[in-house]
Each structure stands twice: as structure tokens, then as C-alpha cells.
């Protein structure tokens, strides 16, 4: 791959360090780098797990606040949705998106053109919500574990926002310095954290099961409010959207698929193993921890200011295993919550180059890590201050992002199964999508702040993307040009290269005769000079970069070069440059002036790939070839 550095010196050089611009003449439009190091599926699971498993730090407390004594039953409903809804959905996504592009790429393929790309931009707003709030929520919960530790001075207890901001700043500083060996660190953190959770949950269950009075009190509180199992399930469905944080991690699990060792088939198999194993582990912990915390912790401790607020399992660790073991658990929880933020930030830094640059919808500097780290860190600061570093307050925004992503995945696999006429799976995935749609709607209705934040991200992404697309529209967007044998023969047989740009219509003899007459009247070109027609058609103007395959055709006694491209001007410029490099001659292309409003022509170029082609071709050539002596000639009459 041919690259050239875009780095400068001083502050700019430091910010853009590592930024490489791919030479479009040597790479394909969908080139994806293979990770330098790949790992076993269980190691990659730990990278997903720092996001997924870290929710144990706050999920039991949020469930207790949302459902009270019903929390274990509501958690069972959530686990059922996890194992029979989200897990099958993402196992299907893994099979159809082995390169880690996830459900967004499936929707992009199912809805081609601008519809698919605009839908992806819309969903990226929810992706940003989920990942940004992962950073802020995890940092806020890590702060709760810090401030409630008995060894921390009481004077710190009102400093939740400053401490959270410091944690987020440290996270940003690590990425600015250069973050590596993420998986090795994740394996250690997840192993220690899960081991401590096994001990703490096991001890808590022992205390619960050997304290029949506590279990009886919980059971009486449950049956006093709900007279039948069906009433409990119905009430659990009502509160289930508030528990949706326990579904996080599936989209991350698909995004890290390229890190799984092996070919595509082994990668899919490994990704499905990691998704299944993580879901089973998390489900077991969710059920047991929910029961233990509901039975053993007074409800007032879950509320704001209580010792179990945002740290239910840590409360049990201190209560039953002492402050030293409890502190060890606090440190472990803080580490995995902080690293969950690192996983989310890494996900954001991966999403930008995977989608927006392919659409031509990202500013140049967005391909560099450090500027994006600064942007995401600043946004995280704003979200933290908005929500006063409160875990419960941010849970609605987090659930909005998580549910939107899982809902989009369910819709994608439903449409994919229906398109393949797999009626059974399509109905099953469709039912999952309906349940998730209900959960998303209920969550947004009750806690609209998440939708507000997502809408802000959507607007910011769409506006920035469209502006970037417009400013990059005159780049040379063709990655490679190839000519078939007939086209090569046409070029080899001609002397000087004169290409007549023709917008194909009827393609009958009259069309080409009239075009030859126009070439004589406006440019004094004779047919004997070896005129070659160049025809560009636009199948999908929403694509940004492409490879061109030029096909030669003899029709009605005329020589014609035909090609498909997202834009006419870029294709003509790329072909001219390619012919110059192949033959050593300066080719010429001939146009007639377009009629109509130039503003309208520019909009047609941006949206439909056509527009006022002659000046746009000239501008693309000017940018691609700064030396006027080596620049192919554009003639307009």
C-alpha cells in the first residue's frame, strides 16, 4: 500500500502523528487493514467483557431502584431477552459481517444508495450515544466506588463531578500517549474481576439462603404487590427498559471480530463462541447478584446517598468480607469500569475510519487518533457535567443507545432472513425486533434525555458529514483504473488521444454522427483524427471512491469507451491521468458547455454525480496534478 504522511511539525505534527493518506491509485475502495496481532476468541471476549461485565458494578443497584422486590424476576425476563433475543441476533450478525462492520453495514447493503448511507449516519448518532455514555457512566460509577470506600476521607464525598472528570481526563491522556496491549490488559482485569465476583456473589448467596427471615421478607414484599406469576412477568416487562444496560456489549463483540485469530470461517465461529460465552457468564451473574442484593440490602441503601447506590456488590463485599477484601473489589471494579471507558473510546476511534471516510464524510483530521480523542473527551466532559456524574441519571441515555443498536441489528437480520426466504428465522427475529421496539419506545417515553442526546449526536454527525462530503467532492476519488483488451487496442491504434465526452441516450447512429459534427464545429476535430467517445454512467452516486473498469465497444462504426462511476467528472479525470501515465502522452477531452443554473448543477453533482461536468473535471485534474505541464487538457466549446 502506498501512503504518504500528512504530519507537520510542532503541535500540528504531534496531533496528526501517525496520520497516513492512502494513495488512491494503489488501493481499493474497501481496503481494510488486518490487525497486526490476532488472538484466541476467549482473549478477545475479555476485550468485549470489560464493557459487558463491568455493568455488574451498577446493574443490580439500578434494577433494585427500578423494580424493588421484583428485581430478580425482572432480571430473569432481561436474561430471557438476552439469551433468546439479543444473542441469536448477534450470532446472525457475526455470520453476515465477519469483518467487524456489524449490523450497520448489513442495513447499508439492504438499503443501497443514499437511503442506506443516511440511515447509517442516523444510527451512528445512537452508536455515539452508547459509547460516549459508556465512558461517562462507567467513570461516574468508578467514582462512586472511590468515594464510598471507607478509607477515603469524608471530605471527598461531594466531589463526584471533579473525580469523574479526572478519570475521563486520565483515559484521554492514555490514548493521547498511545494505547497498546489492550487485550493483554483486558484479560487480566476481567479474570480478576470475575474471580472476585464469584467469591462475593457466592458468599452473598450463602448468607441469603441461610437467612430464611430475609428471604421470607423479600418474598412477602413481592407477593404483597403481585398476586400471580403472570402479574410479575407483566410488571417486569414494564420495567425491563430500565434494565437494558444489562444488554450492552453485543455490538462491541461484533466490532472486535477482526481480532479473532483465523480465516473468515474460524473468525465467525470464534465470534459466536465469545458472544455465547459472555452472554452465559453475564446471565448467571445477573440472576444471582440480583437475588442476593434484593434479599440482603435494605432498599433505602440503593437510593441516592445510600451506601449501595451504584455499587450494590461492593456494598456486600464490605459488609460480609471486610473492608480489605471490599477495597480489593473496589479497586478491581474501578479498573474494569475505567477500562470499559477505554473499550468504548477505542470503539469510537474505530467507527470513524470504518464508515465516514468511505462515504467521503469525515474531515481529514478525523483519520488521526489524537484530535478525535480530544473531541470525544470534551464531549464526555459536557455529558458528565450535564448529569452531575450521577449513574442513575445517565442510565436512560445509555439504555437508549444500547436498545437502538440492538433494535437495528434485529431489524437487519429480520430483513436479511426475509430476503433469503427463510420464513421461520425471519418471524423469530421479527418478534425479537418487536420486543426491542417496545423497550426502546418505553425507555424514550419515560426518559427522553437519552433521545435528546442521541438527536444532538445525529445532527452533529449528519451536518459534519454532508459538509465534509461537499468539501471533498473534487478529490480524485478513483482508486484504480483498468482497461479491457478492446479499450487498450483503441488507445494503441490512435495517435494523439482525443476523447469526446458523451452523455449516452439512445446510442443510435444519429447520436454519434451529431456528436462528431459538434466536435468539428466547436473544436475543429475531424473523424480521421481518431476520435474516441467516452461515456460515463452513474449507477450509485452515493458511493465516494471506486475502481473503474473501462470497456471498449465498437458501435455504428465508432469507437467508444464505457465506464460506470459514482461521479462523471472524477471518472473522466481519473481516466485521463491513467492514459497519460500509460502512454506518456497528454490526452485531451472535449465538452460542450452545460445549460442551466450553476448552483443547481453543483447540487446535481453532489447528489447525483452529474452536474456541470467540464469545470468540475478541470478542478479535479488541477487538484490531482499540480504541474500544469503534465495536466491533461480539458476543452470546452
Secondary structure, DSSP 8 states (H G I E B T S, - for coil): --EEE---SHHHHHHTTT-EEE-TTTS-TT-----S--B-HHHHHHHHHHHHGGGGGTHHHHHHHHHGGGHHHHHHHHHHHIIIIIHHHHHHHHHH-TTTTHHHHHHHHHSTTHHHHHHHHHHHHHHHHHHHHHHHHHHHHHHHHHHTSTTS-GGGTT-HHHHHHHHHHHHHHHHHH----HHHHHHHHHHHHHHHHHHHHHHHHHHHHT-HHHHHHHHHHHHHH-SSHHHHHHHHHHHGGGGGGGGTTHHHHHHTGGGBSSSHHHHHHHHHHHHHHHHHHHHHHHHHHHHHHHHHS-HHHHSTTSTTTT-HHHHHHHHHHHHHHHHHHHHHHHHHHHHHHHHHHHHHHHHHHHHHHHHT-S-GGGGSHHHHHHHHHHHHHHHHHHTTT-HHHHHHHHHHHHHHHHHHHHHHHHHHHHHTT-HHHHHHHHHHHHHHHHHHHHHHHH-THHHHHHHHHHHHHHHHHHHHHHHTTTS--EEEEEE-HHHHHHHHH-SS-EEEE---SS-SHHHHHHHHHHHHHHH---GGGTEEEEEEE-S-TT---EEEEEEEEEETTEEEEEEE-S-HHHHHHHHHHHHHHHHSS--EEEE----S-HHHHHHHHHHHS-SSHHHHHHHHHHHH---GGGS-EEEE-
